[in-house]
Amino acid sequence: MARTLAQKVWDDHVVRHAEGEPDLLFIDLHLLHEVTCPQAFDGLRKAGRRVRRTDLTIATEDHNTPTIDIDKPIADPVSRVQLETLRKNCAEFGVRLHPLGDVEQGIVHVVGPQLGLTQPGMTVVCGDSHTSTHGAFGALAFGIGTSQVEHVLASQTLPMSPFRTMAVTVEGELPPGVTAKDLILAVITRIGTSGGQGHVIEYRGPAIEKLSMEARMTVCNMSIEAGARAGMIAPDETTFAYLKGRPHAPEGPDWDAAVADWRALRTDDGATFDREVVIDASALSPFVTWGTNPGQGAPLSGSVPDPAVFSDPGERLAAEKALEYMGLTAGQPLREIAVDTVFLGSCTNGRIEDLRAAAAVLRGRAVADGVRMLVVPGSVRVALQAVEEGLDEVFTAAGAEWRHAGCSMCLGMNPDQLAPGERAASTSNRNFEGRQGKGGRTHLVSPQVAATSAVLGHLASPADLPELPTTVGA
Amino acid sequence: MEAFTTHTGRVVPLRRSNVDTDQIIPAHWLKKVTRDGFEDGLFDAWRKDPRFILNQPVRQGATVLVAGADFGTGSSREHAVWALQNYGFKAVISPRFADIFRGNSLKNGLLTVMLPQETVERLWELTEADPSAEVTVDLLDRQVRAEGITAGFDLDDNARWRLLRGLDDISLTLEHESDIAEYEARRPSHRPRTLLR
């Protein structure tokens, strides 16, 4: 029978199938960070259990870690205890950990792929909803709660009821200046924050095939913002080229065997999806959010909507509350929204291509007066690469703050937060009330829009910038 | 896990949709390393407003939360479930839940009940008019009952069975240890390992 990519990966991982019970699925890679696992390790200890497969488990510190003064003790005692708890648990149970200060430290969803640990056809879990990022490699990757973290630690499996499948086919080609972030924000606005509920989304079509691996990760990362359990993209030559030579990628005959397996990971002709959505890439333009959930977005060229245009009473009420919280009025052009903070980073847009794109805007320009811009690389490796390319100097010369790797202002668990009433253009993934700091207001944007907004002091895209003067004789 | 069979209690009608996990329990509360002590963090930002429904004296001791659609969207933080339970909620009723939140709830014995929007509206109206009105959430009969309202709900047999008995998933899984070992023996050898042995 013709099967989808998601079904193939599922079928390959069924440890036990019994009528009327969830399937027991094997988990190939379990990622840990400090926030969602302390209670799981406690549970293991209480039950006298061990970690079944330390060789399929890896931990990093990201949510609580500071992005400045990392050589000093962590100021917040509660954050410090959480990090120390992770270190203690990893030592006790034999789990590999990349702590603050380690060269492989960084956001868990940046670290896995760059080490080559995320590979096509795998099942990947983490106590973190943005685990969907890893689906960019054709892996079935989804976020789990702490009880499930304990379950995977103890058994390397999870009992799961099958997902439904959904195809998001992106036809055509993204116009110049339109990014993967604009695409996924547009998808979420189109299908809504519950549009993918219960489904694994497979992104496909010519516009997806042309995306780089990092851009594919941006797309899959925000699948959860559309309510989906996971997002996936079929592996292809772009995937194989990205993986080849990475520290944990297969080598020699193993590489050939792996690639042969990976090539079969495509949705069969004739396979059907439970739901299908088609998007025309060529009609897209830079996209930003105006509200307090990621489905409340619009093209940057548009304006803040009038809540009255929403026919669904729930959506209308949500829009009214969002405008009140965001301090916006219906009809206001989005380009006229002034920002005082710009955050470039996160597991959505904290990789080297994101930094390069923002640096290209900032080179020779300056962050506007009254705007603070934080540049937080997704991992130490990304930071080192950026330094090698001189991007850190471009950021600091423009007046942005070059910080250490971590989750940072995406969720403000560390000191990087918005103050009440502050307004950010942020390359992160959630614009929920108070997400980036109590009373803070968030507009989700691409790295290019973030950098341009920093220069102009209001939401804007590179097309809005005046040309830089060319140096005569240069 | 605490078993759930049937529960009767007063209601907090929460007329909001898309109640995300950052509203249920904001990130700065997630630094704790225990499963308890989250009750004061529940709806932290909204509770600063004295008019917020949870702050009303008539709602004290209520144990059933009735919310708008898409409750629990966003992060995978199980702390959201613990916060609701620590506060005293036994069940949450909504037209639609985010998947991860729902999974986390059922693992902890917090019953999440999906009812149509119109039934939710009737429960809101009933309990806004009479804050002392009680609602029964009956998992044995898969039914929600209140004055003038009887509504059946779906929950798959396996999840219901585990909830009714308060069964520990991990113990159930480890009964199949030999299946796991057999699978491990036939996994492709090219799959990566985090530790090099």
Interface residues (C-beta under 8 A of the other chain):
Chain A: V15 R16 G20 E21 P22 L24 F26 D28 L29 V35 T36 P38 Q39 D42 G43 A47 R49 R52 T54 D55 L56 T57 I58 H63 N64 D76 V78 S79 V81 Q82 T85 R96 G116 L117 Q119 M122 G127 D128 S129 T131 G143 I144 G145 T146 S147 Q148 E150 H151 A154 S155 Q156 T157 P159 S161 T193 S194 Q197 G198 I224 G227 R229 H248 A249 P250 D254 W255 A257 A258 D261 N293 G314 E315 L317 A318 K321 L411 G412 M413 R430 F432 E433 G434 R435 K438
Chain B: R15 R16 S17 N18 D20 D22 Q23 P26 A27 H28 L30 K31 K32 V33 T34 R35 A45 G68 A69 D70 T73 G74 S75 S76 R77 E78 V81 R96 A98 D99 I100 G103 N104 K107 N108 Q117 D156 D157 N158 D169 I170 L172 T173 L174 H176 E177 D179 I180 E182 Y183 E184 R187 P188 S189 H190 R191 P192 R193 T194 L195 R197
